């Protein structure tokens, strides 16, 4: 698929965080972008940013957990712009809570948005891509699709499920000899508003665990993946470490996360009496791409850059894998 500055791109979860950064990345290259999110006010702000960066935008206030809503959005985009070239499944919600305190409706909601939202998005896109035998669907994954962590069982489960769906769909497209492409980008901890508004049962405010990356570092890989749809891309060294480490020594990850996972996902600041909560309704406020961790976040990912430029030969990758496992074993 060639980079075309007139491509029609649909992005879910596009009003803030990574989705907004992805929209801006496509906008810099003149794309026509359909922005999907629940909150109307932030959608309009995202639309203005897209236009400021040189793109065109349509906004759709819709919930990705509603399959028929995704079908309607896809139909309206095609009616307006004639096609869908790229669909980016990005929307997510999460809950920071031990399993023993989770509620059934919370598991259902996280699964509906974070997993089924990607399924419904893919189905809506395929309806128009398959007859034309072209197009690309980008699945936004996570290191947590490979390695579950404490306090985020709902989100980790949804990302694991997305990985399974992606594998199945990819095999079917190959079987059908389809030219429709799919790709998945596995993400690290990022500085997004997710940690300002996720439902939280812990005493302190949430924070991304480990090394934090700015959403633009991930957005560059999503943009690249849409035009060079390899099977999988990874952003951030911790993502590579999680994927390989869990394949080789998962029991070590169990113990390391049991020791560090609770404290590592909380700041030292109490969460307050009325924290924001976007699980069932959009959280109020003027949030953009970034969260509150700018000072601690990396602007670039070497692993993401290597994936985009395919610069790691097999021998070097093997050495890197050994170093990663050693790092896990001897991690404090």
DADAGI-V397821 format. One record per backbone hydrogen bond with DSSP energy under -0.5 kcal/mol. CO is the residue of the C=O (numbers start at 1). NH is the residue of the N-H. If there is no record, write none. Layout:
BEGIN
co=CO nh=NH
co=CO nh=NH
END
This chain:
BEGIN
co=4 nh=7
co=7 nh=9
co=7 nh=32
co=8 nh=85
co=8 nh=86
co=9 nh=34
co=10 nh=88
co=11 nh=36
co=16 nh=19
co=16 nh=20
co=17 nh=21
co=18 nh=22
co=19 nh=23
co=20 nh=24
co=21 nh=25
co=22 nh=26
co=23 nh=27
co=24 nh=28
co=26 nh=29
co=26 nh=31
co=27 nh=30
co=31 nh=33
co=31 nh=56
co=32 nh=9
co=33 nh=35
co=33 nh=58
co=34 nh=11
co=34 nh=36
co=35 nh=60
co=36 nh=13
co=36 nh=14
co=37 nh=62
co=38 nh=40
co=39 nh=43
co=40 nh=44
co=41 nh=45
co=42 nh=46
co=43 nh=47
co=44 nh=48
co=45 nh=49
co=46 nh=50
co=47 nh=51
co=48 nh=52
co=49 nh=53
co=50 nh=55
co=51 nh=54
co=56 nh=33
co=58 nh=35
co=60 nh=37
co=60 nh=62
co=62 nh=64
co=63 nh=66
co=65 nh=67
co=66 nh=70
co=67 nh=71
co=68 nh=72
co=69 nh=73
co=70 nh=74
co=71 nh=75
co=72 nh=76
co=73 nh=77
co=74 nh=78
co=75 nh=79
co=76 nh=80
co=77 nh=81
co=78 nh=82
co=85 nh=136
co=86 nh=10
co=87 nh=89
co=87 nh=138
co=88 nh=12
co=88 nh=90
co=89 nh=140
co=94 nh=199
co=95 nh=97
co=96 nh=201
co=98 nh=101
co=98 nh=102
co=99 nh=102
co=103 nh=106
co=103 nh=107
co=104 nh=108
co=105 nh=109
co=106 nh=110
co=107 nh=111
co=108 nh=112
co=109 nh=113
co=110 nh=114
co=110 nh=115
co=111 nh=115
co=111 nh=116
co=112 nh=117
co=115 nh=118
co=115 nh=119
co=116 nh=120
co=117 nh=121
co=118 nh=122
co=119 nh=123
co=120 nh=124
co=121 nh=125
co=122 nh=126
co=123 nh=127
co=125 nh=128
co=125 nh=129
co=126 nh=130
co=128 nh=132
co=129 nh=133
co=129 nh=134
co=130 nh=133
co=135 nh=181
co=136 nh=87
co=137 nh=139
co=137 nh=183
co=138 nh=89
co=138 nh=140
co=139 nh=141
co=139 nh=185
co=142 nh=145
co=143 nh=146
co=143 nh=147
co=149 nh=152
co=151 nh=97
co=152 nh=156
co=153 nh=157
co=154 nh=158
co=155 nh=159
co=156 nh=160
co=157 nh=161
co=158 nh=162
co=159 nh=163
co=160 nh=164
co=161 nh=165
co=162 nh=166
co=163 nh=167
co=164 nh=168
co=165 nh=169
co=166 nh=170
co=167 nh=171
co=168 nh=172
co=169 nh=173
co=170 nh=174
co=171 nh=175
co=172 nh=176
co=173 nh=178
co=174 nh=177
co=181 nh=137
co=183 nh=139
co=184 nh=186
co=184 nh=233
co=185 nh=141
co=186 nh=235
co=187 nh=143
co=189 nh=213
co=190 nh=192
co=191 nh=291
co=192 nh=195
co=193 nh=196
co=193 nh=197
co=194 nh=198
co=197 nh=278
co=199 nh=96
co=203 nh=271
co=205 nh=267
co=211 nh=189
co=212 nh=298
co=213 nh=191
co=214 nh=217
co=214 nh=218
co=215 nh=219
co=216 nh=220
co=217 nh=221
co=218 nh=222
co=219 nh=223
co=220 nh=224
co=221 nh=225
co=222 nh=226
co=223 nh=227
co=224 nh=227
co=224 nh=228
co=228 nh=230
co=231 nh=184
co=233 nh=186
co=236 nh=239
co=236 nh=240
co=237 nh=241
co=238 nh=242
co=239 nh=243
co=240 nh=244
co=241 nh=245
co=242 nh=246
co=243 nh=247
co=244 nh=248
co=245 nh=249
co=249 nh=252
co=249 nh=253
co=250 nh=254
co=251 nh=255
co=252 nh=256
co=253 nh=257
co=254 nh=258
co=255 nh=259
co=256 nh=260
co=257 nh=261
co=260 nh=264
co=262 nh=265
co=263 nh=266
co=265 nh=207
co=268 nh=270
co=269 nh=205
co=285 nh=287
co=288 nh=17
co=290 nh=288
co=293 nh=296
co=294 nh=297
co=296 nh=212
co=298 nh=214
co=301 nh=305
co=302 nh=306
co=303 nh=307
co=304 nh=308
co=305 nh=309
co=306 nh=310
co=306 nh=311
co=311 nh=313
co=313 nh=317
co=314 nh=318
co=315 nh=319
co=316 nh=320
co=317 nh=321
co=318 nh=322
co=319 nh=323
co=320 nh=324
co=321 nh=325
co=322 nh=326
co=323 nh=327
co=324 nh=328
co=325 nh=329
co=326 nh=330
co=328 nh=331
END
